[in-house]
Amino acid sequence: MLPLPTPSALRRCVDRWAVSPRAMDVVAALSAFGLMVLDVPGLARGDNSLTGVTATLVLGAGAATLVLRRKAPWVPFAVALVLMGWLHELTMIQFALYSLGRFRGRRTAVLATLLYVAAAYAYFNTPGWPARHGDTLSDFLSLVVPIGVLAAGVGIAAYRHDLVRALEAQRREAAARQAVQEERISVGRDVHDLVGRELTVLAVRAEVLAVRARRDAGGAAYRQDFEELADTARRAHRMLNETIVRRGDDGAAAPGLDGPDGLAALAEESERMGSPVHLEVAEEAKALSPLRQTAVHRVVRECLTNAAKHAPGLPVTVTITVEDPDDLRVEVRNPLPPAPPTRAPVSTGTGLVSMAERVTSMGGTLNAGREHGAYVVRAALPAGLR
């Protein structure tokens, strides 16, 4: 025996169908059919060669076209005109005009209403339609025209309501993105204030140790190391300023492939940390846009940082190629150490995610993993040179 569905499951099922556009189209078709079925006894008695059964089938087939009211609303409109001329049925045309106004807007609804009025006027002036009627012009003005105008007007109002709701949703989404951006800026400035202070202290402390090493004969061998440490701290502080404080304010140049902060500078810094770097950069890559050069720079920098953390002292190969005007390839490869470092590296684990987000945002892909005794990061993105 099958278990009965729980009330919560039934509620979820009802909610899912309640918001389904297809379900609403089916409900509209059933509603139109239910209203038209009330006219079946009169249709069967009319001079239209239909019985109660055949009239029901015809009306059901006509109402079924309302399931197309979103994708092809002109189909139920044409069927409604046929039913109006054949069976004197005005219910279907109301649903059709509403659908045109709701899903195609004001211009389409006005055009459809004019066509409906013209067709109805032609029917009213046709001898024998309907079989018995009095003042045709009075019937036309008091019944047919208001029905069409009202149905189309309600559909247009619903169309505008949908536009307003869509606009409100876009505004809420934009406000949420703005709030997230403002929060990121706030967090970034907090990071600058806290980390910048520590970098300043580190730079000053390293300079003091360098001065002491120059005075002490036994510490002369460490003087250059202390000076490089001070330069590294100052450079990191400058990068914080350019990335967080001055970004977007004064148009500070973003790092690219060449220049004082380009890939060569990254390679030199990596070599000072003990990991030699072999750079292979295609000449075509230097023609990339600044945005793409910045993306490549960030990917290479993160890869070199990870290599220094997890495979210290091992060589790194960086290859940047442009296979065709629309295909930019970046590959960073370093051997895996025979044994993990004795001390676990300081890592947040978000570097690879940040690289992937940056590459994906530009329409590219990024893959990283172990491969034949090495760790390989590959990024592919549009070169934009065409």
N, C-alpha and C positions, 0 to 999 in steps of 0.2 A: 504494500500500500504506500503510495507516494505521500511524503509529508506535506502538510498544508503550509503555504507561505505565511511568514510572520507578518504582523501589521506593519513593521518598519520596512520589510521588503516590498509589500504592496504599495506603501507610500512612496518609496523610491521609484517604483515602476510607474506610478501615476505621475510623479513629478517629471520623470524622463519623457513620458509621452506628452505631457502638458506643454512642454517647451519645444517639442519637435515640430519643425515646419511641416514635415510630411503628415504628421498626425493632425495638425490643424487643417491641412488641405482635405484630408479625409473627413474631418468633422464638418467642414463647409459643404462638401459634396452630399453627405448624409442629411444635413440640415435642409439643403435645397430640395433634395428628393422627398424628405418628409413633408415639406410644405406643398410640393406639387402633387403628392399622392392624394391630398385632400380634394384636388380638382378632378380625380379620375372618374368618379360617377358622372359628372357633367360632361367630361370628354367622351365617355362611352356612349352617352345619349346624343352627342353632337353628330353632325354629318361629316365625319372624318374617317369612316371605314375602320375604326378601332373599337376593340372590345375592352373590357376592364383589364384583362391580362395584358393584351398587347400595348395598351396605353401606359400601363405601369412599366413595362419593359422599355418602351421608348423614353419615358421620362427618366428611368433609371440610367439608361445609356447616356442621355444628355447630361444628367447631374454628375456622372462619373468623369466627364471632361474637366470638372473643376479641380481635380487633382493636378492638372497642368497649369493652374492659374498663376504660379510663380514663374515657371520657365517659359510658358507659351500661353499667356492670357488671352490672346486673340482667338485661340481655338474655342474655348467655352463661349466667347462673345459671338462668334459666327454660329455656333450651335444654338445659342439663345435666340438669335434672329430667326433661324429656321423654325424653332419651336413656336415663336411668337406668330409667324405667318401661317404655320400649319395648324397648330392646336390652340391658338389664341392665348398662349401661356406667357405671363409677364413675370413670373417669379424668377426664372433662370436669368433673365436679363439684368435683374437687380444685382445678383451675385457676380455676374460677369463685369458689369460696369464698376462695381466696388473693387474687384480684383485688379482691373486696369488702373484705377486711380491709386490703389494701395501699392502696387509693385512696379508701375511705370511712370507715375508722376502726373502732374497737372496737364501738360500738353497732350499726352496720350489720352488721358481721361476726357478732356474737352473734345478731342477729335472723335473718340468713340461715342460720346454723347450726341454729337452732331449727326454721326452716321445712324445712330439708333433713332433719333427724332425723324430723320429723313425717311428711314425705312418704315417706321411706324405711321408716318403721314401717308406714305404710299399705300400701306396696307389699309388704312382707314378709308382711302378713296377708291379701294378696289371693290367692285360690286360683289355683294355676298359675304363680305368680311366686316365684322362678324355676321353670323346668320341673321340676327335681329339686333338692331341698334337704333337709337334715336338720332339725335343731333350729333353727327360724327365730329364736327369741329369742337363742340362743347365737351364731348368725351375725350377728345384728343388733348385739349388744353387743361382739363381738370384732372386727368388720370395719367395719361402716358408720359407727358412731359415732366410733371413733378416727380414721378417714379425714377426716371433716368437721371434727372439733375440731382435729386437727393442721394441716390446710390453713389454716383460719381463724386459728389461733394464729400460724403463720408469717407470714401476711399482716399481722396486727396488729403483730407485732414489726418487720416491715419498715416499716410506717407510722410507728411511733414512731422508728425509726432515721432516716427521712427528716425527721421533725420536729426531731430532735436536730441533724442536719446543717444544716438551714435555720437553726436558732437559732445554731449556731456561726458560720455565714456572716454572719448579722446582727451578731453580736458582733465578728467581725473587721472588718466594715465600719464599725461604730461606733467601734472602737478606732482604725482608720485615720483616720476623720474627726476624732476627738479629737486624734490626733497632729498632723494638719494644722492644727487650730485652735490647739494649743499652739505650734506652730512659727510661725504667723502672729502670735500674741501676742508671742512672743519677738522676731521680726523687727520688729514694731511698736514695742516698747520700745527696741530698738537704734536704730531710726530716730529715736525721740523724744530719746534721749540725745545722738545725734550732731547731728541737725538743730536740736534745741532749743538746744544750746550755741551754734551758729552764729547762730541768731536772736537770742539774748541779746546776743552780741557786736555784731551789726548794730544792735540797738536802742540799746545803750549808745553805740556809735560815732555813730549819727545824733543822739542827744541832745547829745553833745559838740560835734558840728558845728553844731547849732542854737544852743548857747550861744555859740560863737565867732562865729556869724553875727550874733547880737544885739549883740555887742561891736564888731564891725567894721561900720562904716557902709556899706561896699561890699557886704557879704554879707547885708544885711537882706532883700533880695529873695528869698533862698534859705532864710530861717529857717523859713517855713511849710512848705516842701517837706521840710526835714529833720525837722521835727516830725511831719508826716504819715508819713514813712518810719519813724520810730521807733514811731508808733502801729500801723502795719501790721505791723511785726516783733513787737510785743507781742501783737497780736491773733492772729497766726499761731502764736505760742508757746502762747497760751491754747487755741487750737483743737487743737493737738497734745495738750495735757493732757486736754482733754475727750474727744477721739476715742480716744486710746490708753491713757492711764493711768487715767482715771476712768470709762471706758465700762463700764457694767454694775456698777460698784462702789458708787456712791452715787446711781444713778438720775439722772445729769445729763440735763437736758432736751435733746432733739434739735432742731436748727433746723427751723422750719416756714415758713409763708408770711408770717406777721406777726411782730411782736416785734423786738427790737433786732438780731437776726441773721437777719431774714427777707429776703424778696425785695427790699424797698426798700433794705436795707443793701447787698445785692449790686449793685443798680443804681447806688447812689452810689459804691461802690468802682470799678465799671467806668467810670463817668464821670470819676473822678479819674485813671484810666489813659488817658483820652482817647476812650473809646468810649461815646457817649450811649446810653441804654437807654430804650425805650418799653415800659412794663408795661401789660398788659391782663389783669386777673385777675377772673374771674367771682366774684360774691358767694357762689355755692353752693360754690366751692372752699374757702372758709374753714371749711366744716363737715366737711372730710375728716378722717379719722383721723390721729393724729400720725405713724403709720408711712407713710401715703401722702404727707402733707405733707413729710416728710423726703425721700422719694424724689423728689418734684417739686423740692425745694430743691437736691438734689444734681445733678439733671439740668440745671437752669438754671445753677447755679454752674459746672459743667464746660463748658457751652456758652459762657458769658460769658468764661471763661478762654481757651477755644480761639479765640474771636473776637478777644480782645485780642492773642493771639499771632500769628494768621495774617491778621487784617484790622484792624490797629490804626487807630484814628481813625474808623472807619466805624460808623454807627448800628446798633443791634441791637433787634429787636422780639421781645418775649416775650409770647405769648398763651396763657392758661390758661382752658379752658372746660370746663363740665360739661354735655354735651348731654342726658343723661338720668341717672337715679340709678345707672346701671351703666356710664357711659361718660365717662371723664376724658381730656381731650386737652391735650397740651402741645406748643407749637410755638415754636421759637427760630429766627429768620431774620436773617441779616446779609448785606449785599452782598459780593461777591467783589472784592478789590482789583484795580485795573487791572494792577498788576505785583506780583510777590511781594516780601516784605520784603527789604531789602538784607542783613539779618543773619538767619540761620536761627534760628527760635525754639527755646528749650530745651523738648523734648518727649520723653516716653517712648513715646508712641503707644498707651497703654493706657487713655486716658480714655474713648474711645468704647466700648471693650470693657466697662469697668466700668459705664458707664451702661446698656448693653444687659443685662448680667447682673442689675443691680438691678431694672430694669423687668420683665425676663422672670421673675425669681423671684416677682414679684407677679402673674403671669398676664397681663402686657401684652406689647406689641411696641414696638420702637424702630427707626426708619429715619432714615438721614442721607445726604445727598449734595447735589450741585450741582443747581440748579433755576432756570432762567431768570435767569442772572447772579447768583444768590445761593446761599448755603449754608444748607440748611434741615435742622433736626433735629426729627423728630416722634415723640412718645411717646404711646401709647394704652394705658391700663390701667383695670381696674375701679375705679369710684369708691367702691363700697361704701356708698352712701347709702340703699339700699333697706331 
